[in-house]
Amino acid sequence: MTDEPAARTINGVSLRGEWFLAVSIATSLIFIAFPEPLFARLSDPFWFTVVFGWLFAVVLGSALSVVRHADRLAERLKEPYGTLILTLAITSIEVMAISAVMIHGENNPTLARDTLFAVVMIILNGMVGLSLLLGAWRRPEQQHNLQGANAYLGVIVPLATLSLVMPTFIAGPDGQHPSAPRQLILGIVSVGLYATFLFLQAGRHQDYFASDGNRQHHGEHVPPHGPVWPHALLLFAYMGPVVFLVEQLARPIDYIIETLHAPTAFGGVVMAVLVATPEAISAVRASIADNLQRSVNIFLGSVLSTIGLTVPAMLVVSRLYGHPVTLGLEHSDLVMLLLTLAVSIITFASGRTHLMQGAVHLVLFLAYVLLIFQQ
């Protein structure tokens, strides 16, 4: 044996495998040093594509790296802690991305709402549909812990209704912009319910979020030893450049919406794709590996953390920077949200899933995509 492999690995972490961290840091330094030359020619379609594609790819790559190290932590910490770290990390990226776009550009009061709605549609329809469809391709049915799914949906449904449905029917003094007392109540309710759920998930009811089969499955692959801190350190290292780069990404997004008059929902969809894609990959992989419980924890946990944490964060940003927010959905979007919540309750009501349920969720996701272009 030689010492060459050890030279490339520190505490089980391959240095060669972390090359993208150098790309992320280098990109941040370039945009710090040359901001004006890089953004001065956004009116040129080719240059706009280069800048937007460059920033989007680096932010998405960093988010994927965050998921990769969160998965390593999940292998060592087991459920539900591993998934909890993943969802909180990705939600933090989402909050930073939305805040950057809100603060940087002209006031877009529907950005937070559009992003929340897009995340819910992408995850509960696109991610769930793809996971169930591919997972059922090799086996007739997959099983998950019914109590865990009910716990998630029991908090998601009221939070989604209070945040995205109720404001449509309650007009404040400034129209649909929630008044300060309503913002305070909504923020307290969202944080309070989410904190209560975390107490349940990480405390006395951990078994709700792990099945016996999944415990055995993880037990065969969890390494017997290995430090946790390298993966935790790298997770935060990848999140660092994202804080800066999403603010830079806000400039081409604002250019499309404000100069080219793209649909206002475009910014929300871009933000949603950034935060949902890494988790979607992790959830689909788990489902294909016949570990549906981890998939359920990922996509339902992601929706819950998105609503429970992003809404209060956006209300705080709104108050601090004077950017009003509109939360209530309207017309076809409102119908799609209610339909998605109803179908999700039916899908996870039995503790078993099959191919037909995945197909239904994918059809709803296709309908959502088509409606974006119809509005």
N, C-alpha and C positions, 0 to 999 in steps of 0.2 A: 504493500500500500504506500501511497505517496501523500504528501501534505498538500497537493494541489487542490483537491476538492475543499479541504478545510480553509484554504486561503480565500476561496470564493464564497464561503458561507460563514455567517456569524450567528451563533445561537439558532441554527436551523433556517436562517433567512438568506436566500441567495442574493448576493450583491449584483450579479449580472441580471437577475430578474427584476431589479428595481431601476432599470435604465430610464423608465418613463418619468421618474422623479426629476432627473436631470433635464429632460425636455420641458417639464412643467416649470421648473425654476428658471431655465434659460428663456422661455417665452415671457415669463413675468419680468425679467430683467430687460428684455428688448422693449416691451411696452412701457416700462418705466422710463427708459432712456430716450425713446423716440415716439412719444404719443402723437404729436402733431403730424409728422410726416405719414404715419400709418393711417390716421383717420382723416387726413385732409382730402383724400381722393375717393371717398365713398360713393360719389356720384358716378364713378366709372364702374360699370357692372362687373367687369373682370376683377378689378381690385377689391370691390365690395365682397365678391364671392371668396376671394383669397383670404381676406381678413376675417370674415364671418366664419368660414370653414375652418380656418386655423384655430381661432379661439374656441369654437364649438368642439372641435376634435380634442383639444388639450383639456378643456374642462370635463368633457365626457370621459376621456382616458383617466384623468385623475379620480373621477367619481368611481370608475370601474376598479381602480386600484384600492380605493377605500373599501369597496365591497369585498375585494379579494382578501384584504387583511381582516375585515370583519368576519369573513367566513372562517379564517384560521382561528380567530378568537372564539368563534362559535364551537369549533371542534374541541377546544380545550375547556371552555366554560360550560358547554352544553346548553340546551334550551332551558328556559326562555332567554337567558342572558345574552347569548350570541346574537339572536335575532333582534333583541332590544337595542344592542349596540349598533347594529346595522341600520335599523329604522331611525334611530336618533341622529346618527351621523348624516344620513341622506336628507333627513328633514332639516338639519342645520344648513346644509348646502342650499336647500330650497328657500329657506328663509333669507339667507344672504343674497341669493340671486334675485328674488322678488324685491327685496329692499333696495338693491342696487339699481334696478330698473325704475322703481318708483322715485327714488331720490334724484337720479341722474337726469331723466328726461322731463318733458312736460307732464302735467298731471294727467294720469290715466286711472280714474277711480275704479274701473272694472278689472284692473290687472290681477289683483289678488283673487277676486272671484273667479275670473276666467282660468287662472292657474289651478285653483282648488278644484274646479269642475273638471278641468282637463286631466288632472292627476287621478281623480275618482274614476273617470271614464276609461282612462288608459289602464289603470290597475284592475278595477272591478270587472271590466269587460275584456279589454285586450289581454292583460296579463293572466287573469283567471281563465279566460277562454283558451288561450294557447297552452297554459299549464295542464288544464284538464284534458284537452284534446290530445296532446302529445303523451301525457301520462297514461291515458286510456288506450293508446294505440297498441301497446303490447299486452295489456291486461284488461279484462272486462270491467273491473271496478277498482277503485282505490278508497282507502279508509282514512279518516282523520278523527280527532277527538271532538265529538259533538259539543261538549261543554265549553271547550276553548272557542270554537267558532261562534257559539251563542253569546259568550262573554264579549267577544269583539263586536259583533253586530248589535248587541244590546247597548253599546256605547256609541257606535258609529251612527246608527239611525237617528237618535235624538240630537247628537251634535250636528249632523248634516242638515237636519230639519231646522234647528235653531239658527244655524249659520247661513244656509243657502236658500231656505224656503221661507221661513217666517219673515225675514226683512222685506220680502216682496209685498206682503200684505199689511205691513205696519209702516206707514209713512211718518217720518219725523218732520221737524221744522224745516229741514233742508232737503225735503223729498225723500229719496231712498237712502241717503247717507245716514247711518245710525247716529243718533244723538249721543252726547257724552255719557249720560246715565246708562243708555242701552249698551254702549260699547263696554262700559265697566262691568255690567251684569254679564254680558256675553263672554268677556274675557275671564271673569271669575268662574263662571260655569264650565267653560272649556278646560281651563287649567285644573279645576277641582275634580271634574270627572276623569280627566286623563291621569291625574295623580292617584286617584282612588283605584283606577284600573291597574296602574303600575304596582300599587301595593298588593293587589290581588295576584297579579302575574308573577311578581318576584317574591311573594310571601307565601301565604298559607295555601294558595291554590295553584302552585306550579304544575301539578299533574294535569291540569286542564289543557296545558299547551304542549304536552308530549305524550305520545302513545307508547304502549309497551313494545310494540314492534320497532318503533323508531329509537327507543332507548337501546335495544339490543343492536340495532343497526349501527348506531353511533359508537357503541361500546366496542365493536370490532375494529374500528378505524381510528379511534382517538389515540394519539401517541402516548406512550407510557409516561413520558416526561418531556419537558421543554418549557422554556420561559415564555411568559405572556407579553412581557414589556416590549420586545422588539416589534411585534405586530401592532401593539397599541401606539408605539412611538411613530411608526411609519404611517399608520392611519391618520394621525394628526399632521404628519409632515406633508402628506398629499392634500389634506384639506386646507393647509396654509395658502398655497398659491391660488386655490379656488376662490378664496375671499377676494383677492385682487382681480383675478381674471374674469369673474362673472360681472364685475363692475365695468370692465372694458367691453365685455360682450353686450352690455346694455346699450352702448352707443350705436352699433349697427342695427340692433333691434328697434331702437327709437327712430333711427333713420327710415326704416321700412314703414313704420306705423305713421310717423308724422310727416315725412316727405313724400313717400310713395303711396300713402293712404291705403295701406294694407288693412285688413280687418283687425280691430282692436284685440280680438281673441288670439292673434298670431303670437304676441309676446307670451301669453299664458301657455300656449301649446309648446313653444320652444322651451320654456322653463320646465314644463311638465315632462317633456321628453328627456331633458337632462337628468331629472331626479328619478324618473321611473325606469329608464332603460337599465341601469345597473341592477336594480332589484328584480326587474323582470328576468334578466339572464339567470340570476341566482335562483329565483323561484322555479323557472322552467327546468333548470338542471336538476333541482331537487325532485320535482315531479317525475321526470324521466327516470330518475334513480329509484323510483317507488318510495319516496320519502315525502308524501303529500302533506304530512303534518308541518314540516318546515316550510313548504310552499304557502300553506294557510297562514302560518305565523308571519311570513314575510308580507304577503299582499294585504291581508286584513290589518296587520300591525302598521303597515305603511300608510294606509288610508286613515287609520285612527290617529297616528302621530301627526299626519299632515293637517287634519282638521283641528285636532286638539291643541297643537302648538303653533301652527302657522297663523291661524285666525287671531289669537291674542297678540302674536308678534307683529302682525300687520296693523292691528289697531293701535299698538304702541307707536309704531313708525308713523302712522297717520297723525297721531296727536303731536308727536315731537316735531315733525317737518311740515305740518299744515297741509297734508295731501289727503283730502277726503276719500273714503273708500265706499264702494257700492257692493254689497254682498248678495243681495237677493237675485236669484235667477228668474228669467222670464221666458214665456212662450214655450218653444220646443225644448229648450234646455231644461226647464223645470220639469217637463213631462219625462225627459230622458233620465233625469236624476231619480225621480220617484220610481220609474220603471226598473232602473238598475238596482235600486235598493230592494224592491220587491222580489226581483228575480234572484238576487243574492241570498235573500232569506230562504227562498225555496231551494236553491242549490245546496246550501249547507245545512238543511234542516234534518237530514237523515244520518249524517256521519259517513255517507258513501257518495261517491261521484262517479259519473260515467261519461262516455263520449258525447252523448246528446246534450248534456249540460254545457260542455265546452263549446259546442257548435252554437248554442243559443247566445252565449256571452259574446262570441266573436261576431255574430250577426248584429248585436246591439252596438258593438264597437264600430262596425262598418257604417251603421246608421248615424252614429255620432260624427264620424269623419265626413260623410256626405252632407250632413246638416251644416257643418262649418262653412262649406262652399256655397250653401244655399242662402246664407244670411247676409 
